Amino acid sequence: RGDLGRQANTLSLLGAIYQHRGQPEEAEQFRRKALDLEQRLGYSIALSHDASDLAFTLFFQGKFDEGMEWGQKGLHLSLEHSDPMLEEFARLAIGWSNLHLGQYEQAQQELTRSLALVRVVNNRYDEISVLCSLGYVALVNLSYDKAQAAFEEGYSLNGTNQFNPYTFNALSGLGLSACFRGDLDQSRRHFIDLLTEGLRRKDFLYLLFALPGLALYLARRGEVERATTAWALAQRYPFVANSKWYEDMVGRELEALAASMPPE
């Protein structure tokens, strides 16, 4: 039983590694194998956390509806155990799904509840992701000052969590926020930092989060051809192509620009 528990933990870790390497399909396979083992062993606490982890792996494949289902499973198990740390993570997953499905009011509700819980349990690691996710909701609501404050607070927490693999949330958010506020020089610096950090870590998710923002930045600079090229590249990834949030915040502007270009 102990060996099987360690095997489940190893499978879960492999899922995380492959996710950051840009191989979400392989990550999904490892995560599902971990969940199967945990189910057999009756490890319901691990099941709750790994169900929410699988939700994120599905999100990075653009499977937001299916990811929502796994987030809900994680939430159900967390409530059975009255475990606020598991609950905050599940609500973060559900809020992310709401965000990318265009359900912005629901996203605000779930993420606000997650933030309250994450501060109760003092989980600074997840707090970065929750704050930045609330920043993305603020951007779509055109609350740029509120968004900027959320991203800045999230990024400041990274100073005490330098190994947090989700720093891309804060850097991407800061770059987008600066772009929407018209500060293109600051936006450029944030996106350079985002790409530099991704190369340093050899983490694909940094590139994935950089591409849509870079497309918007180039569009705002008037570099239409480069902007539409960057957006076309971003849309090769289902996480971007299937996201209502990216469509609303970047896609419409870029598609209008592409339509305005003279035929070749």
Disulfide bonds with the S-S distance in Angstrom:
none
